[in-house]
Amino acid sequence: MTNITKFAQRLGNIPPLVNAIFTLWIPAVWISCLLAMVIFADLLPLYDPFESDFTALKVRGSPEFWLGTDVLGRDIFSRIIYGSRTSLTVGFFAPVCGMLIGLFLGIVSGYYRGRLESLVVGLIDIILAFPNIVLAMCILFFAGASIVNLIIVLSITSIPANTRIARASTLTYAKRDFVLAARAQGASHLRILWREILPNIILPQMAYILSFMSIIIMIEGSLAFLGVGVPPPTPTLGGMIAQGFPDINTDPHITFLPALFLFLTVLSLNLIGDQLRSRVAVRESAI
């Protein structure tokens, strides 16, 4: 028996409580604490994220500056909190807007089929033909980089996945007995969509929202790193990583600390999303 097989068996023998602690509760605590600091950042005793202290450039962690300062003497911890506000704002609104549009397109195309389905599938294929980051860079280059434009662009990139999930779920539920019974009783198409299909597919759709949030946050960070995200001096995690990258050999904390926050946030969202999807799958199997 190989070491990999033994390790896999050990992972399979992890008690459910321990598994839940590491895959649900610890990530939930991290996200909750981060959200609390982001929401109440203006009330917390934080340094001004835009204020520079030129007597404390590239300082390592200290009682005065908990996580140190960047190349301009700005407090890294304060900028991480305000940068997380930007990332979470974009990471929330972009997937939600994409979900609403994708949910509508997926339900309509999956229920009515025919030419409408072909039109929607063709539109989705066109969007998927462009890499997400390249498409976002092109649009932001001409429209201008701002939080609103960034949300609009990233909403567009999240529409295809949401549409496909909603369409697949609609195709499944449109053949169920309760939908056929409602149609036999003379229920209108709108009533069937609103009362029979939507309540059954909305929960699986929402179970994927956290995974979409993590993807959007990563794309936003990548765009900021490439210099086409929210322009400075507004703090963003990707912008902070890019700003400290030239000094990564001498002052790695300037890059690694915001990267660590970004990594933990994305990992936590993915872990919570996996738990939600597994529980939704169990409920669906019982229907």
C-alpha positions as CSV (number, residue, x, y, z in Angstrom):
1,M,0.0,0.0,0.0
2,T,1.5,3.3,-1.1
3,N,1.8,6.4,1.2
4,I,-0.7,8.2,-0.9
5,T,-3.3,5.5,-0.4
6,K,-2.6,5.5,3.4
7,F,-3.0,9.3,3.5
8,A,-6.3,9.1,1.5
9,Q,-7.6,6.5,4.0
10,R,-6.7,8.7,6.9
11,L,-8.5,11.6,5.3
12,G,-11.6,9.4,4.8
13,N,-11.5,8.5,8.5
14,I,-11.6,12.1,9.8
15,P,-14.6,12.5,12.2
16,P,-17.5,14.5,10.8
17,L,-17.2,17.1,13.6
18,V,-13.5,17.7,12.9
19,N,-14.2,17.9,9.2
20,A,-16.9,20.5,9.8
21,I,-14.7,22.6,12.0
22,F,-12.0,22.9,9.3
23,T,-14.2,23.1,6.2
24,L,-17.1,25.1,7.6
25,W,-16.7,26.8,11.0
26,I,-13.2,28.1,10.7
27,P,-13.8,29.6,7.2
28,A,-17.1,31.0,8.4
29,V,-15.4,32.7,11.4
30,W,-12.7,34.1,9.0
31,I,-15.3,35.5,6.6
32,S,-17.5,36.9,9.5
33,C,-14.5,38.7,11.1
34,L,-13.3,40.1,7.8
35,L,-16.9,41.3,7.0
36,A,-17.2,42.9,10.4
37,M,-13.9,44.8,10.0
38,V,-14.8,45.8,6.4
39,I,-18.2,47.1,7.4
40,F,-17.1,48.9,10.5
41,A,-13.7,50.0,9.2
42,D,-14.5,53.7,9.5
43,L,-15.3,53.2,13.2
44,L,-12.2,51.1,14.1
45,P,-9.0,52.7,15.3
46,L,-7.2,52.3,12.0
47,Y,-4.6,54.4,10.3
48,D,-5.8,56.4,7.3
49,P,-5.1,54.1,4.4
50,F,-4.0,57.0,2.2
51,E,-1.7,58.7,4.7
52,S,2.0,58.3,4.3
53,D,4.6,58.3,7.0
54,F,7.9,59.0,5.3
55,T,9.8,58.4,8.5
56,A,8.5,54.7,8.5
57,L,9.0,53.4,5.0
58,K,8.9,49.6,4.6
59,V,8.7,49.0,8.3
60,R,8.2,45.4,9.4
61,G,5.5,44.5,11.9
62,S,5.6,46.5,15.2
63,P,3.3,47.6,18.0
64,E,2.7,50.8,16.1
65,F,2.2,49.2,12.7
66,W,0.9,45.7,13.2
67,L,1.7,44.4,9.8
68,G,4.2,47.0,8.8
69,T,4.2,49.7,6.2
70,D,4.5,49.8,2.4
71,V,6.9,51.6,0.1
72,L,5.1,54.9,0.8
73,G,4.9,54.5,4.5
74,R,1.2,53.6,4.6
75,D,-0.1,51.1,7.2
76,I,-0.5,47.7,5.5
77,F,-3.1,46.4,7.9
78,S,-5.4,49.4,7.3
79,R,-4.9,49.2,3.5
80,I,-5.7,45.4,3.6
81,I,-9.0,46.1,5.4
82,Y,-10.0,48.9,3.0
83,G,-8.7,46.8,0.1
84,S,-10.8,43.9,1.2
85,R,-13.8,46.2,1.3
86,T,-13.2,46.9,-2.4
87,S,-12.7,43.2,-3.2
88,L,-15.7,42.0,-1.3
89,T,-17.9,44.8,-2.8
90,V,-17.0,43.7,-6.3
91,G,-17.0,40.0,-5.3
92,F,-20.6,40.3,-4.0
93,F,-22.4,42.5,-6.5
94,A,-20.9,41.1,-9.6
95,P,-21.9,37.4,-9.0
96,V,-25.3,38.5,-7.7
97,C,-26.0,40.5,-10.9
98,G,-24.6,37.7,-13.0
99,M,-26.7,35.2,-11.2
100,L,-30.0,37.2,-11.7
101,I,-29.3,37.6,-15.4
102,G,-28.1,34.0,-15.9
103,L,-31.0,32.7,-13.9
104,F,-33.5,34.5,-16.1
105,L,-31.8,33.4,-19.3
106,G,-31.3,29.8,-18.1
107,I,-34.9,29.3,-17.0
108,V,-36.4,30.9,-20.1
109,S,-34.2,29.0,-22.5
110,G,-34.5,25.7,-20.7
111,Y,-38.3,25.9,-20.5
112,Y,-39.3,27.2,-23.9
113,R,-36.4,25.5,-25.8
114,G,-36.4,26.0,-29.6
115,R,-35.0,29.1,-31.2
116,L,-34.9,31.0,-28.0
117,E,-32.6,28.3,-26.5
118,S,-30.4,28.4,-29.6
119,L,-30.1,32.1,-29.3
120,V,-29.2,32.0,-25.6
121,V,-26.7,29.2,-26.1
122,G,-25.1,31.1,-29.0
123,L,-24.8,34.2,-26.8
124,I,-23.2,32.3,-24.0
125,D,-20.7,30.7,-26.4
126,I,-19.7,34.1,-27.7
127,I,-19.0,35.3,-24.2
128,L,-17.1,32.2,-23.4
129,A,-15.0,32.6,-26.6
130,F,-13.1,35.5,-24.8
131,P,-11.0,34.7,-21.8
132,N,-12.4,36.5,-18.7
133,I,-9.4,38.6,-17.9
134,V,-8.8,39.6,-21.5
135,L,-12.5,40.6,-22.0
136,A,-12.4,42.6,-18.7
137,M,-9.2,44.3,-19.7
138,C,-10.5,45.3,-23.1
139,I,-13.8,46.7,-21.7
140,L,-12.1,48.5,-18.8
141,F,-9.6,50.0,-21.2
142,F,-12.3,51.8,-23.2
143,A,-14.9,52.3,-20.5
144,G,-12.5,53.4,-17.8
145,A,-11.6,51.6,-14.5
146,S,-14.0,52.2,-11.7
147,I,-15.8,50.0,-9.1
148,V,-19.1,50.4,-11.0
149,N,-17.5,49.5,-14.4
150,L,-15.6,46.6,-12.8
151,I,-18.9,45.2,-11.3
152,I,-20.6,45.5,-14.7
153,V,-17.7,43.8,-16.5
154,L,-17.3,40.9,-14.0
155,S,-21.1,40.5,-14.0
156,I,-20.9,39.8,-17.7
157,T,-18.2,37.2,-17.2
158,S,-20.3,35.3,-14.6
159,I,-23.4,35.1,-16.7
160,P,-22.4,32.0,-18.8
161,A,-21.8,29.7,-15.8
162,N,-25.0,30.9,-14.1
163,T,-27.0,30.4,-17.3
164,R,-25.8,26.9,-17.8
165,I,-26.5,25.9,-14.3
166,A,-30.0,27.4,-14.4
167,R,-30.7,25.9,-17.8
168,A,-29.6,22.4,-16.8
169,S,-31.8,22.5,-13.7
170,T,-34.7,23.8,-15.6
171,L,-34.4,21.0,-18.2
172,T,-34.5,18.5,-15.3
173,Y,-37.5,19.9,-13.4
174,A,-39.5,20.7,-16.5
175,K,-40.1,17.0,-16.9
176,R,-41.1,16.3,-13.3
177,D,-44.6,15.1,-12.5
178,F,-45.6,18.2,-10.5
179,V,-44.8,20.4,-13.5
180,L,-46.7,18.2,-15.9
181,A,-49.6,18.1,-13.4
182,A,-49.7,22.0,-13.2
183,R,-49.6,22.2,-17.0
184,A,-52.5,19.6,-17.3
185,Q,-54.5,21.8,-14.8
186,G,-54.2,24.7,-17.2
187,A,-51.6,26.7,-15.3
188,S,-49.9,29.4,-17.4
189,H,-46.3,29.3,-18.4
190,L,-45.5,32.2,-16.2
191,R,-47.2,30.6,-13.2
192,I,-45.3,27.3,-13.8
193,L,-42.0,29.1,-14.1
194,W,-42.6,31.3,-11.0
195,R,-44.4,28.7,-8.7
196,E,-43.0,25.3,-9.7
197,I,-39.6,25.6,-11.3
198,L,-38.0,28.7,-9.8
199,P,-38.4,27.6,-6.1
200,N,-36.7,24.3,-7.0
201,I,-33.7,25.7,-8.8
202,I,-33.0,28.9,-6.8
203,L,-31.3,27.0,-3.9
204,P,-28.8,25.1,-6.1
205,Q,-28.1,28.3,-7.9
206,M,-27.4,30.2,-4.7
207,A,-25.2,27.3,-3.5
208,Y,-22.7,28.2,-6.3
209,I,-22.7,32.0,-5.5
210,L,-19.8,31.6,-3.0
211,S,-17.7,29.9,-5.5
212,F,-18.5,32.6,-8.1
213,M,-17.6,35.2,-5.4
214,S,-14.1,33.6,-4.9
215,I,-13.5,33.5,-8.7
216,I,-14.6,37.2,-9.1
217,I,-12.4,38.2,-6.2
218,M,-9.4,36.5,-7.9
219,I,-10.1,38.1,-11.2
220,E,-10.5,41.5,-9.6
221,G,-7.1,40.9,-7.8
222,S,-5.5,39.9,-11.1
223,L,-6.8,42.9,-12.9
224,A,-5.5,45.2,-10.1
225,F,-2.2,43.4,-10.3
226,L,-2.0,44.1,-14.0
227,G,-2.9,47.7,-13.5
228,V,-6.3,47.8,-15.1
229,G,-8.4,47.5,-11.9
230,V,-9.6,50.2,-9.6
231,P,-7.0,53.0,-10.0
232,P,-4.8,54.1,-7.1
233,P,-4.8,55.5,-4.5
234,T,-7.9,53.4,-3.7
235,P,-6.5,50.3,-1.9
236,T,-7.1,46.9,-3.5
237,L,-5.5,43.6,-2.5
238,G,-4.2,43.0,-6.1
239,G,-2.9,46.6,-6.3
240,M,-1.0,46.1,-3.0
241,I,0.5,42.8,-4.2
242,A,1.7,44.5,-7.4
243,Q,3.1,47.6,-5.6
244,G,5.3,45.5,-3.3
245,F,6.3,43.0,-6.0
246,P,9.5,44.9,-7.1
247,D,10.8,44.7,-3.5
248,I,9.8,41.1,-2.9
249,N,13.4,40.1,-2.2
250,T,14.1,42.7,0.4
251,D,10.6,43.4,1.8
252,P,8.5,40.4,1.2
253,H,5.8,41.4,3.8
254,I,4.5,44.1,1.5
255,T,3.4,41.5,-1.1
256,F,2.9,38.4,1.0
257,L,0.6,39.8,3.6
258,P,-2.2,41.1,1.2
259,A,-1.6,37.9,-0.8
260,L,-2.2,35.9,2.4
261,F,-5.5,37.7,3.1
262,L,-6.6,37.2,-0.5
263,F,-5.7,33.5,-0.3
264,L,-7.5,32.9,3.0
265,T,-10.6,34.7,1.8
266,V,-10.9,32.8,-1.4
267,L,-10.1,29.5,0.3
268,S,-12.8,30.2,3.0
269,L,-15.4,31.0,0.3
270,N,-14.6,27.9,-1.6
271,L,-14.8,25.7,1.5
272,I,-18.1,27.1,2.6
273,G,-19.5,26.9,-1.0
274,D,-18.5,23.2,-1.1
275,Q,-20.4,22.5,2.1
276,L,-23.5,24.3,0.8
277,R,-23.4,22.4,-2.5
278,S,-23.0,19.1,-0.8
279,R,-26.0,19.7,1.4
280,V,-28.1,21.0,-1.5
281,A,-27.2,17.8,-3.5
282,V,-28.4,15.7,-0.6
283,R,-31.7,17.5,-0.5
284,E,-32.1,17.2,-4.3
285,S,-31.6,13.5,-4.1
286,A,-34.4,13.2,-1.6
287,I,-36.9,14.9,-4.0
